[in-house]
């Protein structure tokens, strides 16, 4: 009796370990008729859209397409019985490709194959590669590109692991579907440096590697405080720009306390009260004089708030070297505010404004910090800054910002590193 029980237990365990079947069990072995009148109706990036006529088969379940990508990966794409089109994508180059199509019924019977040659458009990676610009910027390199089809791409940037090595290491991967994109590689000294750039799509297709040697523009991070002194401070001596805050929980000091909302839902942001018409302005004192090169604005950032509500969308930044700056100077000797740059925040996905209406790329860009270069900043020495917000993402009559960071040059230092000159071309030996 005991042996019988153990055998039944083992059989039950074996049955329970088998993979559970999902769907209808086969009821016949009669294949459906094949699809007919296959046509390519649209050419898309890396693929094409095909139309067809379904067979008259009450048991029909879906149409299946099989093909091989340039990477060698085998692809299977399905379209339900309720449609008469199927999208073929994942190719790299604009070259004819063979696709095999089947009609499949509920008993998992496949029709005889139908072969068709598609003519895909080239992958978005080549549009990006052909439009790409690699230029020196403050502390590194700016990569800009156009992606007219809005395909999902990755910009991969690397450098030699050490000077003279033929092995590279990654210094940044930038995921984007923006039709006009840009990315920055920062943190480099003003000496000659070589970067390698390649574009990849989500199917693993890659462009050739493009290399560029350039000299980043000199800059240094402007510290809001050090071990002994707080430099950045609230300052509102311009009577036309009175200081306002939503509450004591969201003071202007949140902008330079070294904390951001990136990856959290904390309340670490500066918030002005509602009810004041645009432009919304605020000022502060950096504590020292600088020639500014760029800044980073961290939005109030979670899926509910990024590119929404009171985050700045269109704004200007002004500067002055002394505390006599006035929007409307009364005396001739008073120093006016000097325009340092005009800016517009761009949402990478292009999706409409709204809660939860953001991609991962949007959240990474907005909450993780938007980079802006000072258009005229490096030409002026300034200590006091004024932000003028002309429009927010939500059209609100108030603004909120999680943090601000600045880079530039300190003119008070005894010596400022000069960019390394480009090497002179060698003169051929006679």
Secondary structure, DSSP 8 states (H G I E B T S, - for coil): -HHHHHHHHHHHHHHHHS----S------------EEEEEEEEEBTEEEEEEE--S-TTEEEEEEEEE-TTS-EEEEEEETT-SEEEE----SS-EEEEEEEEEETT--B---EEEEEE-B--HHHHHHHH-EEEEEBTEEEEEEE-TT---EEEEEEEESSTT-S-EEEEEEEEE--SEEEEEE----SSEEEEEEEEEETT--B---EEEEEE-B--EE--SB-SS-B--EE----TTS----S-GGG-GGGGGSS---TTS----SEE--SS--S-EEEEEEEEEEEEEEEEEEEE--STTTTTSTTSEEEEEEEEESSTT-BTT-SSTTS-B-EEEEEEE---TT---SSTT---HHHHHHHHT-EEEE-SSGGGS-EEEEEEEEEEETT--SS-EEEEEEEEEE-TTSS----------------
